[in-house]
């Protein structure tokens, strides 16, 4: 019996090379559809501007990694510690490799380095241009929120919205807000809100955390989705001192989730006080205007009254003078001054003759006399 015949008589399966690699990949796909692995980058290179190759190292252990360049959403370089989500595969050359789907830098120093590299790239493209920022709508009725509904920051946001204003409809898409899968989930949520078009503003919330916790918000794909959103985006990520590329891409950045709520809606109590102050100010202004107009009318009328009074006084003075003149022609007034009126009943001439009987009227008496002598008076 030949050696081949001896092997064929066993119960072990026989494969071609291609078949064996295919079976191995099926087993890997079934057992490990996705794996997340941490390690240090080594031998990083980009081939033909399309493919990224690097090794993931830990001490003396190494695994080869491969991915399309457009899926590298966080810049990396040799020596950086990263986390990858990948599919383990056996290549047609019989080498084990990871087909990487996502990369996330780890550690404050590596995150900062990746942050600066991507920031420089996106700034050059004008992605953070302040002139492209849109103001948030006022008088909001519908708000879209992207956050982990289990997070304290999300609950704080809802509480403040309700306490400050209330009556606003909140649409929430629950996503991871940290880790390697968070950027994709948040990006899909952004796309969903934009496609539905039912909200007036989109808010991305995440409370405070370490640099590793917040690194998901430096993902290039997510940052581009925020910058190109048709609906204005407000971010409330981390603490006041934290800054992410998502913040730079958003139309408005809040320092915290609570601050995001304060930016979106006014405080009803403060608004009521403000309105009361405005009312009081308007009432004071109104009263002042009334007083001013009333005083103006009073002074005008007073001036007119004085003019009329002066005119009347002049008329009365003129009338008094006229009365005096008329009074001077009153016969009784003349008689009171000692004069007398001589009158002849027999004729109307002014020349009296001796022997004529005349009537003499004084202030107190009427006398009858006879003319005994009459001479012409020299004038």
C-alpha positions as CSV (number, residue, x, y, z in Angstrom):
1,X,0.0,0.0,0.0
2,X,1.4,3.4,-0.9
3,X,1.7,6.3,1.4
4,X,-1.1,8.2,-0.4
5,X,-3.4,5.2,-0.1
6,X,-2.6,5.0,3.6
7,X,-3.6,8.7,4.1
8,X,-6.8,8.3,2.1
9,X,-8.0,5.5,4.2
10,X,-8.2,7.7,7.3
11,X,-11.3,9.7,8.4
12,X,-9.5,13.1,8.1
13,X,-10.9,15.5,5.5
14,X,-8.9,16.4,2.4
15,X,-8.8,20.0,1.1
16,X,-7.3,21.9,-1.7
17,X,-5.2,24.9,-0.6
18,X,-7.9,27.3,-1.7
19,X,-10.5,25.2,0.0
20,X,-8.6,25.0,3.2
21,X,-8.1,28.8,3.3
22,X,-11.8,29.3,2.7
23,X,-12.8,26.9,5.5
24,X,-10.4,28.5,7.9
25,X,-11.9,31.9,7.0
26,X,-15.4,30.5,7.6
27,X,-14.3,29.3,11.0
28,X,-12.8,32.6,11.8
29,X,-15.8,34.5,10.6
30,X,-18.1,32.3,12.7
31,X,-16.0,32.5,15.8
32,X,-14.8,36.1,15.5
33,X,-17.0,38.1,13.2
34,X,-15.3,41.2,14.6
35,X,-12.5,41.6,17.1
36,X,-11.2,44.6,19.0
37,X,-7.5,44.5,19.6
38,X,-5.1,47.0,21.2
39,X,-1.5,47.3,20.3
40,X,1.4,49.6,19.1
41,X,1.6,50.7,15.5
42,X,4.7,49.6,13.6
43,X,5.8,49.6,9.9
44,X,3.0,52.0,8.9
45,X,2.7,52.8,5.2
46,X,0.2,53.8,2.6
47,X,0.4,52.0,-0.8
48,X,-0.6,53.7,-4.0
49,X,-2.7,56.2,-2.0
50,X,-5.4,53.5,-1.6
51,X,-4.2,50.9,0.9
52,X,-2.9,51.1,4.5
53,X,-0.6,48.5,5.9
54,X,0.8,48.3,9.4
55,X,1.7,45.9,12.1
56,X,0.1,45.8,15.5
57,X,2.7,44.9,18.2
58,X,2.9,43.9,21.8
59,X,6.3,42.9,23.1
60,X,7.6,40.2,20.7
61,X,4.1,39.5,19.3
62,X,3.0,40.9,16.0
63,X,-0.1,40.7,13.7
64,X,-0.3,42.2,10.2
65,X,-3.1,44.7,9.5
66,X,-4.6,46.0,6.3
67,X,-7.4,48.5,5.5
68,X,-8.6,50.9,2.7
69,X,-7.2,54.4,3.2
70,X,-10.6,56.0,3.2
71,X,-11.5,54.1,6.3
72,X,-8.6,55.5,8.3
73,X,-10.6,58.2,10.1
74,X,-8.0,58.9,12.7
75,X,-4.4,59.6,11.7
76,X,-1.8,57.2,13.1
77,X,1.9,56.7,12.9
78,X,4.6,54.3,14.2
79,X,4.8,54.1,17.9
80,X,1.2,55.1,18.6
81,X,-0.9,52.9,20.8
82,X,-4.3,52.2,19.1
83,X,-7.4,50.1,19.2
84,X,-8.7,48.5,16.1
85,X,-11.9,46.8,15.2
86,X,-11.1,44.1,12.5
87,X,-12.0,40.9,10.9
88,X,-9.3,38.1,11.2
89,X,-8.6,36.4,7.9
90,X,-6.1,34.0,6.3
91,X,-4.8,35.5,3.1
92,X,-4.5,33.6,-0.1
93,X,-0.8,33.5,0.6
94,X,-1.4,31.6,3.8
95,X,-0.6,34.5,6.1
96,X,-2.8,35.5,9.0
97,X,-3.9,39.2,8.8
98,X,-6.5,41.6,10.2
99,X,-8.8,43.5,7.8
100,X,-9.2,46.7,9.9
101,X,-12.5,48.5,9.8
102,X,-11.9,51.1,12.4
103,X,-9.0,52.7,14.3
104,X,-9.1,54.6,17.6
105,X,-5.9,56.1,19.2
106,X,-5.4,55.4,22.8
107,X,-3.6,57.4,25.5
108,X,-3.6,61.2,26.0
109,X,-0.3,61.7,24.0
110,X,-1.4,59.6,21.0
111,X,-4.9,61.1,21.0
112,X,-3.4,64.6,21.0
113,X,-1.0,63.8,18.2
114,X,-3.8,62.3,16.1
115,X,-6.0,65.3,17.0
116,X,-3.5,67.8,15.8
117,X,-2.8,65.9,12.5
118,X,-6.4,65.7,11.6
119,X,-7.2,69.2,12.8
120,X,-4.5,70.6,10.5
121,X,-5.9,68.6,7.5
122,X,-9.5,69.6,8.0
123,X,-8.6,73.2,8.8
124,X,-6.8,73.4,5.5
125,X,-10.0,72.2,3.8
126,X,-12.0,75.0,5.5
127,X,-14.1,72.5,7.5
128,X,-14.0,74.7,10.6
129,X,-14.5,78.0,8.8
130,X,-16.4,80.4,11.3
131,X,-18.2,82.0,8.3
132,X,-19.9,78.7,7.6
133,X,-21.4,78.5,11.1
134,X,-25.2,78.8,11.3
135,X,-27.1,80.4,14.2
136,X,-29.4,78.1,16.1
137,X,-33.1,78.6,15.5
138,X,-35.1,80.4,18.1
139,X,-38.6,79.5,19.4
140,X,-37.7,75.8,19.2
141,X,-40.5,73.2,19.3
142,X,-38.6,70.0,18.2
143,X,-35.0,69.0,19.2
144,X,-33.1,65.9,18.0
145,X,-30.7,64.5,20.6
146,X,-27.9,62.0,20.0
147,X,-26.6,60.5,23.2
148,X,-26.5,57.5,25.5
149,X,-29.8,57.6,27.3
150,X,-28.2,56.0,30.3
151,X,-25.7,58.9,30.7
152,X,-26.1,61.4,33.5
153,X,-25.4,64.3,31.0
154,X,-28.4,63.3,29.0
155,X,-30.7,63.2,32.0
156,X,-29.3,66.6,33.1
157,X,-30.0,68.0,29.7
158,X,-33.7,66.8,29.7
159,X,-34.2,68.1,33.3
160,X,-32.9,71.6,32.5
161,X,-34.9,71.8,29.3
162,X,-38.0,71.0,31.2
163,X,-37.3,73.3,34.1
164,X,-36.3,76.3,32.0
165,X,-39.0,76.2,29.4
166,X,-40.9,72.9,28.8
167,X,-43.3,72.0,26.1
168,X,-40.6,71.1,23.6
169,X,-40.7,67.7,21.9
170,X,-37.4,65.8,22.2
171,X,-36.5,63.1,19.7
172,X,-33.6,60.9,21.0
173,X,-31.4,58.4,19.2
174,X,-29.6,56.2,21.7
175,X,-25.9,55.6,20.7
176,X,-22.6,54.7,22.3
177,X,-20.7,57.9,23.2
178,X,-17.3,56.3,23.7
179,X,-15.3,53.4,22.2
180,X,-14.4,52.4,18.7
181,X,-18.0,51.8,17.6
182,X,-19.3,55.2,18.9
183,X,-18.4,57.4,15.8
184,X,-20.2,55.1,13.4
185,X,-23.4,55.0,15.5
186,X,-23.4,58.8,16.0
187,X,-22.8,59.4,12.3
188,X,-25.7,57.1,11.4
189,X,-27.9,59.0,13.9
190,X,-26.9,62.3,12.3
191,X,-27.8,60.9,8.8
192,X,-31.2,59.6,10.2
193,X,-32.2,63.0,11.6
194,X,-31.2,64.8,8.4
195,X,-33.2,62.3,6.3
196,X,-36.3,62.6,8.4
197,X,-36.1,66.4,8.6
198,X,-38.4,66.5,11.6
199,X,-36.2,68.5,14.1
200,X,-35.0,72.0,14.0
201,X,-31.6,71.4,15.7
202,X,-29.5,68.3,16.5
203,X,-27.7,68.1,19.8
204,X,-24.8,65.7,20.5
205,X,-24.3,65.1,24.2
206,X,-21.6,63.4,26.2
207,X,-20.6,64.1,29.8
208,X,-17.0,64.4,31.0
209,X,-14.4,61.7,30.8
210,X,-10.8,60.9,30.1
211,X,-9.0,61.6,26.8
212,X,-9.7,57.9,25.8
213,X,-13.4,58.3,26.6
214,X,-13.7,61.4,24.4
215,X,-11.5,60.3,21.5
216,X,-14.5,59.0,19.6
217,X,-15.4,62.7,18.8
218,X,-12.2,63.2,16.9
219,X,-13.2,60.7,14.2
220,X,-12.9,62.1,10.7
221,X,-16.0,60.5,9.4
222,X,-18.1,61.9,12.3
223,X,-16.5,65.3,12.1
224,X,-17.3,65.6,8.4
225,X,-20.9,64.4,9.0
226,X,-21.4,67.2,11.6
227,X,-19.9,69.8,9.2
228,X,-22.2,68.8,6.3
229,X,-25.4,68.4,8.3
230,X,-28.3,70.2,6.8
231,X,-29.8,70.7,10.2
232,X,-27.7,73.0,12.6
233,X,-25.7,71.0,15.1
234,X,-25.0,71.9,18.8
235,X,-22.4,69.9,20.7
236,X,-22.2,69.5,24.5
237,X,-19.3,67.1,24.9
238,X,-17.2,66.7,28.1
239,X,-16.3,69.5,30.4
240,X,-15.6,73.1,29.6
241,X,-11.8,72.5,29.2
242,X,-12.3,69.6,26.8
243,X,-12.2,70.3,23.0
244,X,-12.9,67.8,20.3
245,X,-12.9,68.1,16.5
246,X,-16.6,67.5,16.7
247,X,-16.9,70.8,18.7
248,X,-14.9,72.6,16.0
249,X,-17.2,71.3,13.3
250,X,-20.5,72.1,15.0
251,X,-22.4,75.3,14.4
252,X,-22.4,76.0,18.1
253,X,-20.4,74.5,20.9
254,X,-21.6,74.2,24.5
255,X,-19.2,73.6,27.4
256,X,-21.3,70.8,28.9
257,X,-24.6,69.0,28.3
258,X,-26.2,71.3,30.9
259,X,-24.9,74.4,29.1
260,X,-26.3,73.0,25.8
261,X,-29.8,73.1,27.4
262,X,-29.2,76.6,28.6
263,X,-28.2,77.7,25.1
264,X,-31.2,76.2,23.4
265,X,-34.0,77.5,25.6
266,X,-34.5,80.6,27.7
267,X,-35.3,80.4,31.4
268,X,-39.0,80.9,31.8
269,X,-38.6,82.5,35.3
270,X,-35.9,84.9,34.1
271,X,-38.0,85.6,31.0
272,X,-41.0,86.5,33.2
273,X,-38.9,88.8,35.3
274,X,-37.5,90.4,32.1
275,X,-41.0,90.9,30.7
276,X,-42.1,92.5,34.0
277,X,-39.1,94.8,33.9
278,X,-40.0,95.7,30.3
279,X,-43.6,96.3,31.3
280,X,-42.5,98.5,34.2
281,X,-40.2,100.4,31.9
282,X,-42.9,100.9,29.3
283,X,-45.4,102.1,32.0
284,X,-42.8,104.6,33.3
285,X,-42.2,105.8,29.8
286,X,-45.9,106.0,29.1
287,X,-46.5,108.0,32.4
288,X,-43.6,110.2,31.5
289,X,-45.0,110.9,28.1
290,X,-48.4,111.6,29.5
291,X,-46.9,114.0,32.1
292,X,-44.8,115.7,29.4
293,X,-47.8,116.2,27.1
294,X,-50.0,117.3,30.0
295,X,-47.4,119.9,31.1
296,X,-47.0,121.0,27.5
297,X,-50.7,121.5,27.1
298,X,-50.9,123.2,30.5
299,X,-48.1,125.6,29.6
300,X,-49.6,126.2,26.2
301,X,-53.0,126.9,27.6
302,X,-51.4,129.1,30.3
303,X,-49.6,131.0,27.7
304,X,-52.7,131.4,25.6
305,X,-54.7,132.4,28.7
306,X,-52.1,135.0,29.6
307,X,-52.2,136.4,26.0
308,X,-56.0,136.4,26.1
309,X,-56.0,138.0,29.6
310,X,-53.6,140.7,28.3
311,X,-55.7,141.3,25.3
312,X,-58.8,141.6,27.6
313,X,-56.9,144.0,29.9
314,X,-56.0,146.2,26.9
315,X,-59.6,146.2,25.8
316,X,-60.8,146.9,29.3
317,X,-58.3,149.8,29.6
318,X,-59.4,151.2,26.2
319,X,-63.0,150.8,27.3
320,X,-62.3,152.5,30.6
321,X,-60.8,155.5,28.7
322,X,-63.8,155.6,26.4
323,X,-66.1,155.5,29.4
324,X,-64.1,158.3,31.0
325,X,-64.4,160.4,27.9
326,X,-68.1,159.6,27.6
327,X,-68.6,160.4,31.2
328,X,-66.9,163.8,30.7
329,X,-69.7,164.6,28.3
330,X,-72.4,163.6,30.7
331,X,-74.5,166.8,31.6
332,X,-74.9,165.6,35.2
333,X,-71.2,165.2,35.5
334,X,-70.8,168.8,34.2
335,X,-73.4,170.0,36.7
336,X,-71.6,168.2,39.5
337,X,-68.5,170.3,38.7
338,X,-70.5,173.5,39.4
339,X,-71.8,174.3,36.0
340,X,-75.4,175.1,35.1
341,X,-77.6,174.7,32.1
342,X,-79.6,177.7,30.9
343,X,-82.6,177.0,28.7
344,X,-85.3,179.1,27.2
345,X,-88.6,177.4,26.6
346,X,-89.7,180.0,24.1
347,X,-86.9,179.6,21.6
348,X,-84.0,177.6,20.5
349,X,-81.4,180.4,19.9
350,X,-78.4,180.7,22.1
351,X,-78.7,184.5,22.5
352,X,-80.8,185.6,25.4
353,X,-82.3,189.1,25.7
354,X,-83.2,191.2,28.7
355,X,-86.7,190.5,30.0
356,X,-86.7,186.9,28.8
357,X,-87.6,184.2,31.2
358,X,-85.1,181.3,31.4
359,X,-84.8,178.0,33.2
360,X,-81.5,177.4,35.1
361,X,-80.6,173.8,35.9
362,X,-77.9,173.1,38.5
363,X,-76.6,169.9,40.1
364,X,-79.4,170.0,42.7
365,X,-82.0,172.6,41.5
366,X,-84.0,173.9,38.6
367,X,-84.4,177.7,38.8
368,X,-86.6,180.1,36.8
369,X,-85.1,183.6,36.3
370,X,-85.6,186.7,34.2
371,X,-82.8,188.1,32.1
372,X,-82.1,191.6,33.2
373,X,-78.9,192.2,31.2
374,X,-77.3,190.4,28.2
375,X,-73.9,191.2,26.8
376,X,-71.9,189.5,24.1
377,X,-68.8,187.7,25.4
378,X,-65.5,188.4,23.8
379,X,-63.7,185.1,22.8
